[in-house]
Amino acid sequence: MTHEFKNLIQGYLNARHIGLKCVVATVVALDGSSYRRPGVRMLINENGHMTGAVSGGCVEKEIFRQSQSVFKTGRPKMMSYDGRYRLGCEGVLHILIEKFEPSEEMLKRFEEQLGIRKDFEIQTTYVKKHGEYDRLGSKIIFDRGCAFSFNQGMEEVHKTERSPEIKVFVQTLKPCFRLTIIGGEHDAAQLSLVASHLGWEVTVIVGSSSRTELSDFPGSQELIKRDPEDLELETADEQMAMVLMTHSYAKDLKYLMALKEAKPAYIGLLGPSNRRERILNDLIERCPDVNEEIFDDIYGPAGLNIGAETPAEIAMSICSEILSVVRRQQPKSLKDKSGPIHKGVQF
């Protein structure tokens, strides 16, 4: 969800640039089931332009209608939307609409937090009752207890004592998920595109002599031209995946050797399973001190068995496997799954 909040910030900056006010709507509670879960947000500016969505598209018009009073008065407002009769989701959404006007310091700290790739927290006070309430609102909390209100004009109000009926929704947001693609062929471009649609930050690494440009990889944020022996990667984390797809056995092996100290959640290899075994055997032979834990994170052939054939389909297969690994899910058809679809996991 961090990438969605990042998009909201950008939407606010775009609106502010042309002098438009904004409000943000947050699903703070859910009775039953719904398309999205508590913590999802959308931004609305005075012209009615929306960034993000809190449902499959059915609730947004009502949120916009309810938000008009917030634009006029600046007072936070609670609303409920009963989807049991309108959406077929058998749930009631409780939504807080509040003015969104963060301070410059908050915007600065948010950018810094994205850069250092650390968790942060958002706390939202709410009640399950329709109406306007001055003491409701959201604040974002960074490291060392540094907190900022979504609406800088409400900082002092949100510090006042809360009444018993006011509840607090707490959400921890992890760093944006990052995918590093090693290789610059057509299938790498397809993987970059699919990953970007998922909101992942994409970096592409190619050899120093490659003639490719960043524009060749739609959706990617960075292109690094570096040979394996010169590659220095920052420490990977559980919010990062890597896929080796140079289409050269020698290059894949050299890049894998360069990654042997990294600890991403997923390392994908193209090619059949016997190629994977061969490359791992060569890795052990050339780097006998390699930490064997890396083998648990290497997936080859990369991707889920969904019958993928084209580069775009293979990219979807790989991204699906990465999701299943990161979220610790055993892939299966949802029709065969008993109980709720979601178990409280999030990106």
N, C-alpha and C positions, 0 to 999 in steps of 0.2 A: 504493500500500500504506500510505501514511501515515494515511489515514482509518481503515484497519483497526487500526493500532497505537493510534490515538486511541481507538477503541472498546474495545480491550483495557484501556487505562488506566482508562476509565470503568467497565468491568466490575470491575476491581480495587478501585476506590474504593467501588463498591456493595457488594462482598463485605466489604471492611474495615469498612464502616459497621455491618454486623451480626455482626462478629467472626469471619469465615471466612477461612481461609488460601487462598492461590492458588498454582498452578503455571502455567508457560507452556511450551508445546510449539512448537519451531521446526524446520521442515524445513531442514536445513543442507546436505544433499547429495542428489543424485538420480542413479541409474544407470538410464538409459533414459528413458522418457517417463512423464508423470503428469498428472493433472487440474490440479494446481497446481505451482508451481516453488519452488526453494529461496528462503527468505526469508519464506514464509507462516507465520503463527503463530495459535495459539488459546490462550485462557485457560480454565482449569478451576478452579472453587472446590471446597471440601470437600464440598459438597452434590451435586456432579456437574454443576452448571450450566456450560455452555460458552459462551464468547463467541468468535465466529469459527469457522473450520474450516480444515483443511489439505488436505481432499480433497472429493470429491463427497458424502461421508457414510459411506464404507466403513471408514475408518481410525480414526475418532474413538473408537469403543468400545474398541479395543485400546489406544489412547493412554490412555484413562481407567483401564483396568485396570493398565497399566504405571506410571501416575502415583501409585498408592497408596503405593509404597515411598518416593517423593519427599516425599509429605505426612508420612510417619512419620519419616524420617531427615533430610530436608533436603538430601540429597546428590544432585547432578545425575546424570541417568541417560540413557544412549544406548539407543535401540532401532531396529530396522530392520523395515520392512514390505514384504514382497515382493508387489507387485501383479500380477505376471505370472500368478499362478494364482488370484487373488481378484478383481482389478479389471478385468483385461483391458487395462490401460494399458501393459503391457510395461516396467514400471519398478520399481526398489527405492528406497523412501524411507528416508533416514537422518534420524532425529528426535532432537533433544535435549529432554529434559524437565527443567526446573529450577524451583526455588522462585522465586516472583515477589513480592518485598517491597521495592520501590524506596524510597529515602529521600525525605523531604519536599523536600529541595533538588533532587533529580532531577525530581520532579513539577512543581516550580515552574519549573525551567529548560525543561522540555518545553513548558509552556504559553507561556512567553516565546518559544520557538523557533517555535511555530505562529503567534504574533502577528507576528513580524518576517519570516515567510515565507522562511526560509533552509533550505538542505539540512542534514541531519545524518546521522550514520553509526552503524550498529550492527555491532559485531564479536562473533562467536560462536566460541569454541574448541570443538572436537569431535574425536572419533575415530570411525572406521567399525567399531566393535566394540561389541557389546552389553555393558552392565554399568554400574556406578556408578563415577564418577570425580570426585574432589574438585576437580580443577583445571579442569574444564570450566565454561563459563558465558558469559553475554552481558554486554556493556557498551555503553552508548549514549554517543556522543561528539558534543558540540556544538561550536560555534565556539571558537577559541582553545584547542583541546585539552582542554576541560573534559569529563571522562569520569565516568560513574556505572555501577555494576554493577546488573543487574536485581535482585539480592539484596544489600542493603546489608551483610548479615553476611558476604559473601564478598569484600569489597573487597580485603583483603590477600592472600587466597588466589589471586585472579586476577592479582596482580602478580608471583607467583613465576615462576621460570624454567620454560619449557615444555619438555617432552620432544619428541624428533624426531617421534614418531607423532601428536602433537597438531596438527590442522590449524586454520586460521582462515577462517571464512566472513565476508566483508565485504559489507555492504549499504548503499548510499546511498539515503536516502529524501528525496524532494522535498517541497515544501510541498503541502498539500492543494489539489486542483484546485478552482478557483472559477468559477462561472458567474454573470454579471450579466445579468439579464433586464430590458429596458426596455419597459414596457408592463404594463397591469393587467387585460387581458381574460381570458376563460375559457381560451384556449389558453396564456396565460402561466402560469396555475395548473397546467395539465397538464404543461408543460415543467418547472416547478419540481418537481413530484412525481417525474417520471421521472429528472431529474438527481439528486435526493436519494437515490433508490434506488441510484444509481451511487456514492454516497459523496461527491458534490461539495458544496461549500459554495455555497449559493445566496443571492444578493442580488437583490431586485426594486426597480426604480426606477419611480416613477409621478409624475405632475404634482402640484404642491402642493395643488391643489383636489380631488384624488381622495378618494373616500370609502372606498376599500378599506382593509382592515386586514391585518396580518401573517398572521392566521389564514385569510385568503382564499387564501393560497398555501402549500399543504401542503409541508413539507420545506424551506422557505426559512428562513434564519437572520436575515435583516434586510430591512426595508422602508424605503426612503428616498423621502420625498415632496419632490421638488425639480424645478423647471422647468429646461429646458436651459441658460438663461442664468446660472443660479445653481449649476449642477452643477460640482463640483470632485472629480474622481476621482484616487485615488492612482495612481501609475505602475503600469501593467499589466505582466504578465510572461508567460513561456511556459506557465505553469500557470494561465492564465486565458482564458476565452472570454466574448464578449458577444453578445447577440441583441437586435436592435431589432424590436419587435412591438407598436407603439402603434396600428397600423391607421389611422394618419394620416400622409399623405405629408409634410406640413409639420412635424409633430412628429418624425418619423424623421430628416428632414434636419437639424433643429435639434440633435437629440441627437447625430447623427453629427458635426456641426460641433464639438460639445463634446468629442467623443472623438478628434478629429483628431490630438492629440499622444500619445494612449495607444498602447501597443504590445502588445495581447494576441495570443495565438496565432490567434484566430479572431474575426471579426465577422460575424454572420449578419443577413441582411435578408429579411423576408417579401415575397411578391409575385413577379410574373413577371420575366423577365430584362430586359424593356424598362423596367420600373420601376427596376431597379438601375442601368441605364445613365443614366437620367434623373436619378436622385438623385446619382450620381457627377459628372455634368456640372454640376449645380447646386452641388455641393460645391466643384468647381474654380473655378467662376465667382465664388462668394462668398469662397472662401479660396484665392486663387491661389498662396499660398506653402506650401500643404499638402505634406507629404512624400509623394511618389508611392508610397513603399513600403507605405503603408496599403492601397492598392488590391489588393495581393497577398494581403492578409489578410481581404478582404471577400468573403463568399460569399452570392450571391443568384441565384436563390431558395435559401434555406437548406435544407439537408437532402439526403439521398441519395434516388435514384430507386428506391423500394421499393414504389411504389403506395399510399403513405399517403393517407388521406382524412379520417379523424376527427382531432380535436385530439390525442388520445393517440397515434395513429399518427404524426402529423406531429412530435410531440415526440420520439418514438423515432427518427424519421428524422434530425432535427436533431442529437440526441445522438450518433447513429452517425457522422454526418459530422464532428462535433467530435473524436470519438475517432480517426477515420482521419487527420485533419489533424494532431492533436497527436502521434500515434504514427507519422506519416509512412508510412502504409499506403495502398495502392491497393485499394479495396474489391473483393472478389471472393468467390465461393463457396469455402468451404474444400475442397470436393471437387475444385476445379480448381487447388488450391495444391500444389505439389510441395515435398518436404522438410518440416522441422519446422514446427509451427504457430507456435511462439514463437521470437523471435530475441533474447531477453534484454532487450526493452524492458519498462518498468514505469511505474506511476503512483506 
